[in-house]
Amino acid sequence: MLHIYNTLSRDKQPFTPVEPGRVRMYVCGMTVYDFCHLGHARMLVSFDVVQRWLRATGYQVDYVRNITDIDDKIIRKAVQTRRRMHEVTRFYIDAMHADELALGVATPDSEPRATQHVGQMLDIISKLEDKGLAYRSDDGDVNYAVRRFPGYGKLSGKSLDDLRAGERVAVASAKRDPLDFVLWKSAKQDEPPESKWESPYGLGRPGWHIECSAMSKALLGLPLDIHGGGPDLKFPHHENEIAQTEGAFGGVLANVWMHCGPLMVDADKMSKSLGNFRTIRETVALPGSLSDDAASYQANPREAEMLRFFIVRNHYRSVQNYTPDNLRDAQHALDRLYQALHNVPADRSALLDWNHPSAQAFRSAMDDDFNTSGAVAVLFELASEANRTRSGQASALLRLLGGVLGLLQAEPEHYLQSPSRYLGAVAEGHELTSDAIQALIDERAAAKHARDFARADRIREQLRESGIELEDKAGGATQWRRT
C-alpha cells in the first residue's frame, strides 16, 4: 500500500483518496516572469514522478498545476521591457513548456491561469469578509485577519507569536496586524491597465495566495487528495491557502501535503542575489540553440535525461546539492544503465510483470513515499544482472521500470553516441563529430585489413583520448560510444 509523508501531520501515512480509485492532485506552479531554474526543475520532475507512479498503479489522476500570470514581478517585468503583461507571460509560459519537454515532464491534466479565475477569487474574499476573516484597510487593500483563524500555523508548525517575534512578515501601516496578508490589492495609478480588475473593493488585482485557493476548488473541489509544491511554499503561501480556503468553506483544504526538498548550490540556496542561479535551458541546451529572445530551444537529449536522472536518483524530500561534479557523476551513472541496454538489447514487445522480484522491489520502494532512490537502486541491480548473465529479460525489465520514472527510453546506441558537456574535458566544445569518428573507424579497419596493427592501435588510442570507446563485434563491425 502506498504511504506518503504528510507535511501537515509530519509522518508517513497510508494513502486513501476521498474517492476510491481517483486522485485529485493540485501542485503550485510557476510565476511566469523569468526562465525556470534548476530548483523549478526539481519540483517539476518530482511531481511528474508522483503522477506517473499513481497512474502506473491504477489510479485515475486529475493533476492540476497552475500558472500565476498576475503578480508584482510580472508587472515589473512588463514595465521594464515595455511590453504588455500578456506578452511577458506568453513568452515565459512557452519557455516553461520547452523546459518541460526537454525534461520529459508530462503536461498536467489542467493548467489554469490565475487571470481566468478572478471572479472565483472575489467570491472567496466576499465569504471571508462575511465571516469576519477579512477587512478593508485604509489604503484600499483587503487583508486577511490571521489571528481570527484558529488553525493558522498548523502546516509550518509556527505559532503566531513566533512569527511576530521573528518578523517574518513585513509590517504595513494599513494592516491591523503585521502578520495579516493581502487578499485584494488596490490598483496603483502607474500600473498597467491590464493589471486591474473591477471589484466591490474598487479597481485592483488579487493577492498571490488567493489565486490557488480559487483555482484548486474550482477545478478539483474540496478536499484535495494531494496538495504539493516546492519547499519555499510551505510558509507563507500554503499556510495562507489553508487559512483562506478552510476559513471560507470549512472542512480541510487537502488531506495530504507534499513538499519536495530544496536544491542547493555548494550548500547555499540557489538565488540570483548570490550569483549561483542557473536555468534549465543553460544546463541542457545544445550549443547555438539558446537565445534570450527565443522561448524554445533544442535540448541535448543526453544532458536533458541526465538532469532528470540527477533529480530522480535522490528522494524528493531530501536536500539536493548542485555542483558540476554532481551532474558529471549523474551522467556517468546514467550512461552505465544505457550501456547495459546496449550490451543486451531489450525486447521492446515485453510487458511489465509486477510479479517479478525486481519489479516487486521497485514497487516496494515507490510505495514508500515515492522512494525513487530505492527504485533507481533496483535499476542498477538489473543492469548488473543483464551484463553478467546476458539476460534479455533483465534488460527488458530495466527499460520498462526505467520508463515508469521517465528514463531509459532512447535508443541506447544513439544515446551513447550523443555528446555531453558533463562527460569530461573532452566534451567541452572539442568533441569529434560523428562523421569524423566514423572516418577514423574506417581508417582503422583498413589498417587492420593491411595488417598494420600498430596503426590500428594508434587510431583506437587517438579516439580514446578524444572520449570515444570502440567495441569490435563479431563479423568485423565496430561500434562506438562517447565516454
C-alpha positions, -999 to +999 in steps of 0.1 A: +000+000+000+012+035-009+024+056+021+031+093+017+048+117+041+023+143+050+038+177+058+008+186+079+009+155+102+047+152+099+047+115+094+041+089+067+006+078+064-013+052+043-028+069+013-065+067+009-081+090-016-115+106-010-130+088-040-117+052-044-095+048-075-093+086-082-067+111-071-072+148-072-038+165-070-030+202-071+005+215-074+015+252-072+032+260-105+053+289-119+050+327-116+059+334-153+082+364-154+116+346-160+131+314-172+128+283-150+159+275-129+171+241-116+151+245-084+120+246-106+133+215-124+133+196-092+097+205-084+086+197-120+103+164-122+094+153-086+057+158-091+058+143-126+072+111-110+044+112-084+017+114-110+034+088-131+035+063-102-001+070-093-012+062-128+011+032-131-006+017-100-041+021-115-053+054-102-073+079-123-054+111-117-067+146-121-035+166-120-037+204-119-007+226-119-015+263-120+002+293-137+005+326-119+002+352-146-007+382-125+019+393-099+041+423-089+071+407-106+052+402-138+040+439-137+076+450-130+089+429-159+063+443-183+072+479-173+109+473-176+107+457-210+079+480-223+058+450-232+022+442-224+017+418-195+002+391-216+032+392-240+055+387-210+035+358-196+030+342-230+068+342-237+077+327-203+049+301-205+063+290-238+098+289-223+085+268-194+068+243-218+101+240-237+119+231-204+092+206-195+095+190-229+133+187-225+130+171-191+103+146-202+077+162-178+042+153-189+016+181-194-008+183-164-044+175-170-052+211-164-030+242-163-052+271-152-041+307-152-048+330-123-063+356-146-090+332-157-104+328-121-105+364-107-143+360-103-139+330-080-113+348-060-136+377-054-163+352-043-140+337-017-129+371-004-166+381+000-172+349+021-142+357+042-154+393+048-189+380+057-173+357+083-151+384+098-119+370+085-112+397+060-113+435+063-108+466+041-078+487+051-073+525+047-051+520+017-078+503-003-064+467+001-084+438+015-065+418+041-069+385+059-072+387+097-047+360+106-054+359+143-091+352+137-083+318+121-076+294+150-056+269+129-030+293+115+005+279+116-005+242+117+012+234+084+045+252+091+045+244+128+049+281+137+029+299+163+017+335+157+039+348+185+069+331+170+062+346+136+057+380+151+089+378+171+109+367+141+095+395+120+089+371+091+063+393+076+069+429+065+050+455+085+024+476+066+009+505+084-026+499+070-028+464+084-044+458+118-017+432+125+017+428+108+010+391+101-021+398+081-018+392+044-034+408+013-063+392-005-070+421-029-046+448-038-058+483-046-046+494-081-018+519-083-020+548-108+012+539-125+004+502-131-006+489-165-044+489-172-044+452-179-033+446-143-066+460-129-100+444-124-133+459-113-144+446-079-166+456-050-134+469-035-126+492-064-100+486-092-073+462-082-059+427-085-058+396-064-031+387-039-009+358-047-023+334-021-060+337-030-053+326-066-045+290-056-075+288-032-098+297-061-082+275-088-079+244-067-115+245-055-129+254-090-111+226-108-109+198-082-133+205-054-127+200-017-109+184-001-080+177-024-063+143-020-028+158-025-016+194-025+021+199-034+047+224-042+083+235-036+099+238-002+096+276-001+058+275-004+051+258+029+052+292+045+036+316+039+019+305+007+004+272+017-003+283+052-023+312+038-041+290+014-053+268+043-065+299+062-084+312+031-100+280+019-108+265+053-119+299+066-143+304+037-157+268+033-149+249+065-135+214+064-099+208+052-082+221+020-061+189+015-057+156+031-021+152+022+005+180+018+037+172-001+068+194-004+099+185-023+133+193-008+155+223-017+181+224-044+213+239-031+244+251-048+276+242-029+254+242+002+239+276-005+204+283-016+202+289-054+194+326-059+202+355-083+215+376-054+242+350-047+252+347-083+246+310-083+214+310-103+213+285-132+184+279-156+172+246-170+180+257-206+215+268-197+221+233-183+208+212-212+205+233-244+225+223-275+252+249-283+238+276-307+201+268-300+199+291-270+188+327-272+174+352-247+148+362-273+136+326-281+112+308-258+120+275-274+154+258-279+168+224-289+178+203-259+207+179-258+188+147-252+217+131-233+221+161-210+184+166-205+178+130-194+209+133-172+193+163-154+161+143-149+181+114-136+201+137-113+169+147-097+152+113-097+181+094-081+175+114-049+144+111-027+121+140-035+122+153+002+160+152+006+182+182+003+200+180-031+232+198-039+240+210-073+276+211-085+291+204-119+308+173-104+275+160-092+260+164-127+290+147-142+286+118-117+249+116-127+259+115-164+283+086-159+258+067-138+230+070-163+255+060-190+261+027-172+224+019-174+223+027-211+255+007-216+237-024-202+208-019-226+233-015-254+252-047-244+220-067-240+192-053-262+158-052-246+128-069-261+106-039-270+075-062-271+079-073-234+053-063-209+060-053-173+055-082-150+049-068-115+052-103-100+089-104-109+111-100-077+129-069-091+095-053-101+082-060-066+113-044-050+108-014-073+071-012-063+080-015-026+104+014-029+079+036-048+051+028-024+073+040+005+067+077-001+079+076-037+114+065-028+130+069-062+164+064-047+155+029-038+138+024-072+170+035-090+190+010-070+168-017-085+176-004-120+213-008-113+208-043-100+190-052-132+218-036-153+244-057-134+223-089-140+219-081-177+257-076-181+266-107-160+241-131-174+233-116-208+197-118-198+172-102-222+146-104-195+167-083-171+174-058-199+137-056-208+126-051-172+153-025-168+139-005-197+103-009-186+109+001-149+130+030-161+101+041-182+079+044-151+104+071-139+106+087-173+140+073-181+158+049-204+135+052-234+161+064-260+178+041-284+210+031-265+233+034-294+220+069-303+222+080-267+257+067-261+269+084-293+255+118-283+279+144-269+276+158-234+294+186-216+293+165-185+314+136-197+347+154-191+371+180-205+370+164-240+333+173-243+338+210-237+331+220-273+360+200-288+343+166-293+347+149-326+317+148-349+301+115-358+314+117-393+349+123-381+347+093-358+334+071-385+362+081-408+387+071-382+370+038-376+370+032-414+407+041-415+414+017-386+395-011-404+417-005-435+448-006-414+438-039-398+430-053-432+465-043-443+478-060-411+491-026-399+481-033-364+503-006-349+484+020-369+451+005-359+461+006-322+472+043-326+438+052-341+420+034-312+441+053-287+436+086-305+398+080-303+401+070-266+419+103-259+390+121-275+365+103-253+355+077-278+354+040-268+354+013-296+339-021-293+347-047-320+318-070-327+317-105-343+318-103-381+341-073-382+317-045-372+328-018-348+305+001-325+315+033-307+303+054-278+313+087-261+326+082-226 
